[in-house]
Amino acid sequence: MKPPLESSPHVPPVGPKPRPQFGGRVNMLGSFPEAGLLPALTVPEIAFAGRSNVGKSSLINALIGEKIARTSGTPGRTQTINLFLVADRFSIADLPGYGFAKVPPHMREAWKALVEGYLGDRANLKRVIVLIDARQEPQKTDGELIWGLRQAGLPFLVAATKYDKLSRAQRVPALATLRKGFGVKEHELVGVSSVTGEGLDALWAIIAPHVETAKK
């Protein structure tokens, strides 16, 4: 009689390291209508930028695992830079949305000046997460932001939101179209969903090296 076969040891799947939990250790530092009013911080900073209603606040909340940023179904609601301090280790900047046509021209110009002022004057800004809608064709305003970040030498990552709204068959060609349209490489774009959590660990894996060596 043959001895029973030994069960194979469990080998955990290879993939991004799970995101840490920050429960209760996130403080909102304020909402700032002008870049010059932002406090100077010594911790690394990660900024989230994108068109109005692309899901910046929802993605921040899902990534951190806590409802820290206000969400709204009304495009153009965020008109200030909302700044958060996470566990005394790093800060998050939720930038106002752009590209919403139903606002006065002077307001669009004010938002543009606010974002440009921020991007040009944050000494500890480590990466800009550019959010785009995974379901849409490449948009001109998104391309202009990505081009501007390249010109300024600011590290960025493109996060294609609402990834769960695409079927499995649509996902690969949709991301390929976006990469080609924006001229970004495969590692510079990731599909994410604030609803299902898809892509969040991969997104954190890119952010983590900037913040894990900071004060804990």
C-alpha contacts under 8 A as a table, 3 or more apart, distances in Angstrom:
res1	aa1	res2	aa2	distance
16	P	201	D	5.74
16	P	202	A	5.57
16	P	205	A	5.87
17	K	201	D	6.68
17	K	205	A	6.56
18	P	201	D	5.72
19	R	63	L	7.78
19	R	201	D	5.96
19	R	204	W	6.28
19	R	205	A	7.95
21	Q	64	I	6.97
21	Q	65	G	6.53
22	F	25	R	5.48
22	F	26	V	6.97
22	F	64	I	6.61
22	F	65	G	7.09
22	F	66	E	7.62
22	F	86	V	7.33
22	F	87	A	6.69
23	G	26	V	7.44
23	G	65	G	7.35
23	G	66	E	6.64
25	R	86	V	6.10
25	R	87	A	4.80
25	R	88	D	7.92
26	V	68	I	7.45
26	V	84	F	6.73
26	V	85	L	5.69
26	V	86	V	4.51
26	V	87	A	5.85
27	N	84	F	5.58
27	N	85	L	5.17
27	N	86	V	6.55
28	M	68	I	7.61
28	M	82	N	7.60
28	M	83	L	6.02
28	M	84	F	4.34
28	M	85	L	6.32
29	L	82	N	7.64
29	L	83	L	5.40
29	L	84	F	5.36
29	L	85	L	6.69
30	G	82	N	5.94
30	G	83	L	5.74
30	G	84	F	7.45
31	S	80	T	5.72
31	S	81	I	5.49
31	S	82	N	4.44
31	S	83	L	6.48
32	F	35	A	6.91
32	F	37	L	6.26
32	F	38	L	6.32
32	F	80	T	5.24
32	F	81	I	5.09
32	F	82	N	6.43
32	F	83	L	7.95
33	P	37	L	7.58
33	P	79	Q	7.14
33	P	80	T	4.65
33	P	81	I	6.49
33	P	114	L	7.38
34	E	37	L	5.53
34	E	38	L	7.35
34	E	80	T	7.52
34	E	81	I	7.89
34	E	114	L	5.89
35	A	38	L	5.61
35	A	81	I	7.84
35	A	114	L	5.77
35	A	115	V	7.59
35	A	117	G	5.63
35	A	118	Y	5.14
36	G	117	G	7.83
41	L	44	P	8.00
41	L	124	N	7.51
42	T	124	N	6.92
43	V	88	D	7.66
43	V	89	R	6.14
43	V	90	F	5.02
43	V	91	S	6.67
43	V	124	N	6.72
43	V	214	A	6.81
43	V	215	K	7.92
44	P	89	R	7.40
44	P	90	F	4.90
44	P	91	S	6.28
44	P	124	N	5.10
44	P	125	L	6.17
44	P	126	K	6.20
44	P	210	H	6.75
44	P	211	V	6.22
44	P	214	A	7.33
45	E	90	F	5.70
45	E	91	S	4.65
45	E	92	I	5.75
45	E	93	A	7.24
45	E	124	N	5.69
45	E	125	L	4.60
45	E	126	K	5.72
45	E	127	R	7.32
46	I	90	F	7.68
46	I	91	S	6.29
46	I	92	I	4.99
46	I	93	A	6.28
46	I	125	L	6.05
46	I	126	K	5.92
46	I	127	R	5.27
46	I	128	V	5.98
46	I	129	I	7.43
46	I	207	I	7.79
47	A	92	I	5.73
47	A	93	A	4.56
47	A	94	D	6.20
47	A	95	L	7.00
47	A	125	L	7.37
47	A	127	R	6.49
47	A	128	V	4.75
47	A	129	I	6.02
48	F	56	K	6.48
48	F	92	I	7.60
48	F	93	A	6.17
48	F	94	D	5.25
48	F	95	L	5.97
48	F	128	V	5.89
48	F	129	I	4.78
48	F	130	V	6.13
48	F	131	L	7.19
49	A	56	K	7.06
49	A	94	D	6.89
49	A	95	L	5.36
49	A	96	P	7.18
49	A	97	G	6.83
49	A	128	V	7.03
49	A	129	I	6.15
49	A	130	V	5.00
49	A	131	L	6.09
50	G	54	V	6.51
50	G	56	K	7.05
50	G	95	L	7.82
50	G	96	P	7.85
50	G	97	G	5.56
50	G	98	Y	6.53
50	G	130	V	5.55
50	G	131	L	4.78
50	G	132	I	6.33
50	G	142	D	7.16
51	R	54	V	5.64
51	R	97	G	4.76
51	R	98	Y	4.58
51	R	99	G	5.46
51	R	100	F	7.23
51	R	131	L	7.37
51	R	132	I	7.11
51	R	142	D	7.44
52	S	55	G	7.90
52	S	75	P	5.05
52	S	76	G	5.37
52	S	96	P	7.60
52	S	97	G	4.15
52	S	98	Y	5.36
52	S	99	G	6.36
52	S	100	F	5.91
53	N	56	K	7.57
53	N	72	S	7.77
53	N	73	G	6.81
53	N	74	T	7.06
53	N	75	P	4.92
53	N	76	G	7.19
53	N	97	G	7.30
54	V	131	L	6.65
54	V	132	I	6.31
54	V	133	D	6.02
54	V	161	T	7.03
55	G	58	S	5.22
55	G	59	L	6.06
55	G	71	T	7.91
55	G	131	L	7.65
55	G	161	T	6.98
56	K	59	L	5.24
56	K	60	I	6.24
56	K	94	D	7.08
56	K	131	L	6.89
57	S	60	I	5.14
57	S	61	N	6.20
57	S	69	A	5.09
57	S	70	R	6.10
57	S	71	T	5.49
57	S	94	D	7.07
58	S	61	N	5.17
58	S	62	A	6.15
58	S	69	A	7.32
58	S	70	R	7.95
58	S	71	T	6.23
58	S	194	S	6.07
59	L	62	A	5.08
59	L	63	L	5.96
59	L	193	S	7.51
59	L	194	S	5.23
60	I	63	L	5.16
60	I	64	I	6.12
60	I	68	I	7.75
60	I	69	A	6.86
61	N	64	I	5.38
61	N	65	G	5.75
61	N	66	E	5.27
61	N	67	K	4.88
61	N	68	I	5.89
61	N	69	A	6.22
62	A	65	G	5.01
62	A	66	E	6.78
62	A	67	K	7.67
62	A	194	S	5.49
62	A	195	V	7.94
62	A	197	G	7.22
62	A	200	L	7.84
63	L	194	S	7.85
63	L	200	L	6.12
63	L	204	W	7.40
67	K	70	R	7.54
69	A	82	N	7.99
69	A	94	D	7.83
72	S	75	P	7.47
72	S	77	R	6.89
74	T	77	R	5.91
75	P	97	G	7.93
75	P	100	F	6.75
76	G	79	Q	6.79
76	G	96	P	7.53
76	G	97	G	6.06
76	G	98	Y	7.40
76	G	100	F	6.40
76	G	103	V	7.93
78	T	81	I	7.84
78	T	95	L	7.77
78	T	96	P	5.09
78	T	97	G	6.61
79	Q	96	P	5.11
79	Q	97	G	7.43
79	Q	111	W	6.96
80	T	95	L	6.87
80	T	96	P	5.70
81	I	93	A	6.45
81	I	94	D	5.73
81	I	95	L	4.84
81	I	96	P	6.07
82	N	93	A	5.71
82	N	94	D	5.04
82	N	95	L	6.67
83	L	91	S	6.94
83	L	92	I	5.77
83	L	93	A	4.65
83	L	94	D	6.42
84	F	91	S	5.38
84	F	92	I	5.11
84	F	93	A	6.51
85	L	88	D	6.07
85	L	89	R	7.43
85	L	90	F	6.01
85	L	91	S	4.43
85	L	92	I	6.56
86	V	89	R	5.88
86	V	90	F	5.46
86	V	91	S	5.73
86	V	92	I	7.46
87	A	90	F	7.16
87	A	216	K	7.12
88	D	91	S	7.99
88	D	215	K	6.77
88	D	216	K	6.70
89	R	211	V	6.49
89	R	212	E	7.74
89	R	214	A	5.32
89	R	215	K	5.16
89	R	216	K	5.72
90	F	211	V	6.01
90	F	214	A	7.15
95	L	115	V	6.83
96	P	111	W	6.81
96	P	115	V	7.43
97	G	100	F	7.71
97	G	111	W	7.90
98	Y	108	R	7.23
98	Y	111	W	7.18
98	Y	112	K	7.55
99	G	108	R	7.95
99	G	141	T	6.66
100	F	103	V	6.68
103	V	107	M	6.51
103	V	108	R	6.87
104	P	107	M	5.38
104	P	108	R	6.65
105	P	108	R	5.11
105	P	109	E	6.24
106	H	109	E	5.08
106	H	110	A	6.14
107	M	110	A	4.95
107	M	111	W	6.20
108	R	111	W	5.16
108	R	112	K	6.20
109	E	112	K	5.01
109	E	113	A	6.17
110	A	113	A	5.15
110	A	114	L	6.13
111	W	114	L	5.01
111	W	115	V	6.24
112	K	115	V	5.34
112	K	116	E	6.04
113	A	116	E	5.17
113	A	117	G	5.81
114	L	117	G	5.16
114	L	118	Y	6.19
115	V	118	Y	5.04
115	V	119	L	6.18
116	E	119	L	5.19
116	E	120	G	6.15
117	G	120	G	5.34
117	G	121	D	6.30
118	Y	121	D	5.44
118	Y	122	R	6.33
119	L	122	R	6.27
119	L	125	L	7.96
122	R	125	L	5.42
125	L	128	V	7.76
126	K	154	L	7.68
126	K	155	P	6.80
126	K	210	H	6.56
127	R	154	L	6.78
127	R	155	P	4.95
127	R	156	F	5.15
127	R	157	L	7.41
127	R	207	I	7.57
128	V	154	L	7.37
128	V	155	P	6.38
128	V	156	F	4.52
128	V	157	L	6.41
129	I	156	F	5.66
129	I	157	L	4.96
129	I	158	V	5.88
129	I	159	A	6.57
130	V	142	D	7.94
130	V	146	I	7.66
130	V	156	F	6.93
130	V	157	L	6.04
130	V	158	V	4.72
130	V	159	A	5.98
131	L	158	V	5.90
131	L	159	A	4.83
131	L	160	A	5.93
131	L	161	T	6.46
132	I	142	D	7.29
132	I	158	V	7.14
132	I	159	A	6.27
132	I	160	A	4.98
132	I	161	T	6.00
133	D	136	Q	5.66
133	D	160	A	5.45
133	D	161	T	5.08
133	D	162	K	6.31
133	D	163	Y	7.98
134	A	160	A	4.63
134	A	161	T	5.50
134	A	162	K	6.11
134	A	163	Y	5.78
134	A	166	L	7.83
134	A	174	A	6.79
134	A	175	L	7.08
134	A	178	L	7.91
134	A	191	G	7.14
135	R	162	K	7.42
135	R	163	Y	7.56
135	R	165	K	7.50
135	R	166	L	6.86
135	R	174	A	7.11
136	Q	139	Q	7.80
137	E	177	T	7.41
137	E	178	L	6.84
138	P	142	D	7.35
138	P	143	G	7.32
138	P	177	T	7.69
138	P	178	L	5.71
138	P	181	G	5.66
138	P	182	F	6.86
139	Q	142	D	5.42
139	Q	143	G	6.33
140	K	143	G	5.05
140	K	144	E	6.19
141	T	144	E	5.05
141	T	145	L	6.37
142	D	145	L	5.17
142	D	146	I	6.29
143	G	146	I	5.13
143	G	147	W	6.04
143	G	182	F	5.75
144	E	147	W	5.06
144	E	148	G	6.05
145	L	148	G	5.02
145	L	149	L	6.20
146	I	149	L	5.14
146	I	150	R	6.29
146	I	156	F	7.93
146	I	182	F	7.49
147	W	150	R	5.14
147	W	151	Q	6.22
148	G	151	Q	5.06
148	G	152	A	6.15
149	L	152	A	5.07
149	L	153	G	6.08
149	L	154	L	5.17
149	L	155	P	7.25
149	L	156	F	7.22
150	R	153	G	5.05
150	R	154	L	6.16
150	R	155	P	7.56
151	Q	154	L	7.81
156	F	188	E	7.49
157	L	188	E	5.10
157	L	189	L	5.97
157	L	190	V	7.89
158	V	188	E	6.00
158	V	189	L	4.55
158	V	190	V	6.47
159	A	189	L	5.79
159	A	190	V	5.14
159	A	191	G	5.86
159	A	192	V	6.31
159	A	203	L	7.91
160	A	163	Y	6.56
160	A	175	L	7.81
160	A	189	L	7.09
160	A	190	V	6.03
160	A	191	G	4.58
160	A	192	V	5.79
161	T	191	G	6.22
161	T	192	V	5.03
161	T	193	S	5.63
161	T	194	S	7.60
162	K	165	K	5.61
162	K	166	L	7.74
162	K	192	V	6.56
162	K	193	S	5.11
162	K	194	S	7.22
162	K	195	V	7.99
163	Y	166	L	5.72
163	Y	171	R	7.56
163	Y	191	G	5.63
163	Y	192	V	5.40
163	Y	193	S	5.22
163	Y	198	E	7.74
164	D	167	S	7.41
164	D	192	V	7.75
164	D	193	S	5.81
164	D	195	V	7.51
164	D	196	T	6.92
164	D	198	E	7.72
166	L	169	A	7.92
166	L	170	Q	5.75
166	L	171	R	6.00
167	S	170	Q	5.15
167	S	171	R	6.43
168	R	171	R	5.55
168	R	172	V	7.87
169	A	172	V	7.02
169	A	173	P	7.93
170	Q	173	P	5.88
170	Q	174	A	5.96
171	R	174	A	5.15
171	R	175	L	6.22
172	V	175	L	5.41
172	V	176	A	6.16
173	P	176	A	4.94
173	P	177	T	6.09
174	A	177	T	5.18
174	A	178	L	6.40
175	L	178	L	5.07
175	L	179	R	6.12
175	L	189	L	7.81
175	L	191	G	7.43
176	A	179	R	5.14
176	A	180	K	6.17
177	T	180	K	5.23
177	T	181	G	6.01
178	L	181	G	5.01
178	L	182	F	6.07
179	R	182	F	5.41
179	R	183	G	5.65
179	R	184	V	4.99
179	R	185	K	6.40
179	R	186	E	7.00
179	R	189	L	7.07
180	K	183	G	5.05
180	K	184	V	6.72
184	V	188	E	5.97
184	V	189	L	7.16
185	K	188	E	5.27
185	K	189	L	7.07
186	E	189	L	5.83
186	E	190	V	7.96
187	H	190	V	7.32
190	V	199	G	6.69
190	V	202	A	7.61
190	V	203	L	7.19
191	G	198	E	7.46
191	G	199	G	5.83
192	V	197	G	7.02
192	V	198	E	5.27
192	V	199	G	4.43
192	V	200	L	6.14
192	V	203	L	7.97
193	S	196	T	5.59
193	S	197	G	5.28
193	S	198	E	5.18
193	S	199	G	6.69
193	S	200	L	7.39
194	S	197	G	5.38
194	S	198	E	7.49
194	S	200	L	7.93
197	G	200	L	5.64
198	E	201	D	7.71
199	G	202	A	5.16
199	G	203	L	6.12
200	L	203	L	4.94
200	L	204	W	6.08
201	D	204	W	4.99
201	D	205	A	6.09
202	A	205	A	5.06
202	A	206	I	6.71
203	L	206	I	5.42
203	L	207	I	6.56
204	W	207	I	4.96
204	W	208	A	5.69
205	A	208	A	5.24
205	A	209	P	7.37
206	I	209	P	6.69
207	I	210	H	5.75
207	I	211	V	6.92
208	A	211	V	5.28
208	A	212	E	5.60
209	P	212	E	5.63
209	P	213	T	7.17
210	H	213	T	7.03
210	H	214	A	7.83
211	V	214	A	5.27
